[in-house]
Structure formats: C-alpha cells, structure tokens
Amino acid sequence: MKIIDYNVSCSEEYSIDGYLSHYYNKEKLLFFDIETTGFIAKNSTLYLIGVLWYENGNLHLRQWFNDDGQCETELIESFT
C-alpha cells in the first residue's frame, strides 16, 4: 500500500472561495472519494481512497492506494 500526500498553496487558481465558502466554513469542508474495480463486493476490490481538505491557506490531498491489489484491509485500516 502507498500513501501519497500533496499540499498546494491556495492561489486564485486553486481558490474555493465563492459558492462553497459563501455557504460553508471552508476550514470544515472535507471531500473524499473511493475507487473500486466494480459494484459487487464479492467480485471487486477497493483500490483507492482520496481525501481533500483546506487548512491554513493550503489544499491538502491524501490518497491511500492499493498498489498490489492485495492490501484492501490494510488500506481501510490505515484510512480509519
């Protein structure tokens, strides 16, 4: 399993001001996504969880990647 972290300073190009920050405190927003190889648990594998959040003027992205196709349990445990 690989954990990948990116941090990006928020310039106008990466700004989340506007609609979201008008209705929500951007410091409390969290976006996440999961990727699987299919829709049926018996025949598919979780291979990626991604999380994006804003903190101290920066966007942070963390991804947990099941790079060998065998570490789904480790990925879930690491995410929680």
Secondary structure per residue as TSV (DSSP state, phi and psi in degrees):
chain	resnum	aa	ss	phi	psi
A	1	M	-	360.0	141.9
A	2	K	E	-118.0	142.6
A	3	I	E	-114.3	125.0
A	4	I	E	-116.5	128.5
A	5	D	E	-119.8	134.8
A	6	Y	E	-127.6	140.7
A	7	N	E	-129.6	128.8
A	8	V	E	-127.4	125.8
A	9	S	E	-67.0	133.9
A	10	C	-	-80.2	109.0
A	11	S	-	-103.9	-174.8
A	12	E	G	-59.1	-33.1
A	13	E	G	-61.5	-34.5
A	14	Y	G	-111.2	19.1
A	15	S	-	-68.7	140.1
A	16	I	-	-108.8	14.4
A	17	D	T	-66.7	164.3
A	18	G	T	108.5	-132.2
A	19	Y	H	-55.1	-53.6
A	20	L	H	-62.9	-47.6
A	21	S	H	-74.8	-17.2
A	22	H	H	-70.1	-37.6
A	23	Y	H	-100.1	-20.8
A	24	Y	S	-134.6	150.5
A	25	N	-	-75.0	114.3
A	26	K	G	-62.6	-20.4
A	27	E	G	-72.3	-12.0
A	28	K	G	-109.6	5.0
A	29	L	-	-84.9	141.0
A	30	L	E	-142.7	126.0
A	31	F	E	-112.7	137.4
A	32	F	E	-141.6	158.5
A	33	D	E	-145.9	144.3
A	34	I	E	-120.8	149.9
A	35	E	E	-127.9	133.1
A	36	T	E	-129.5	170.8
A	37	T	S	-89.9	1.5
A	38	G	-	177.7	-172.9
A	39	F	S	-105.4	-9.2
A	40	I	-	-107.4	116.7
A	41	A	G	-55.2	-37.3
A	42	K	G	-62.9	-30.2
A	43	N	G	-116.3	11.7
A	44	S	-	-132.5	168.3
A	45	T	-	-131.6	139.4
A	46	L	E	-78.1	122.6
A	47	Y	E	-119.3	-7.7
A	48	L	E	-157.5	136.4
A	49	I	E	-124.5	129.5
A	50	G	E	-123.6	141.5
A	51	V	E	-133.1	136.1
A	52	L	E	-127.9	131.5
A	53	W	E	-146.4	160.5
A	54	Y	E	-108.5	133.5
A	55	E	E	-157.1	128.4
A	56	N	T	51.4	44.3
A	57	G	T	77.8	11.4
A	58	N	E	-128.5	147.9
A	59	L	E	-93.3	135.2
A	60	H	E	-119.6	134.3
A	61	L	E	-127.6	128.1
A	62	R	E	-126.1	134.8
A	63	Q	E	-127.8	134.4
A	64	W	E	-104.7	119.7
A	65	F	E	-120.3	122.0
A	66	N	-	-81.7	79.7
A	67	D	T	-73.5	-19.1
A	68	D	T	-109.6	-0.7
A	69	G	S	75.0	2.8
A	70	Q	S	-117.4	-3.2
A	71	C	-	-114.8	37.2
A	72	E	H	-58.6	-44.8
A	73	T	H	-62.1	-44.7
A	74	E	H	-61.8	-40.3
A	75	L	H	-60.7	-48.6
A	76	I	H	-63.4	-43.4
A	77	E	H	-64.6	-39.3
A	78	S	H	-67.5	-37.8
A	79	F	H	-65.2	-40.8
A	80	T	-	-79.8	360.0
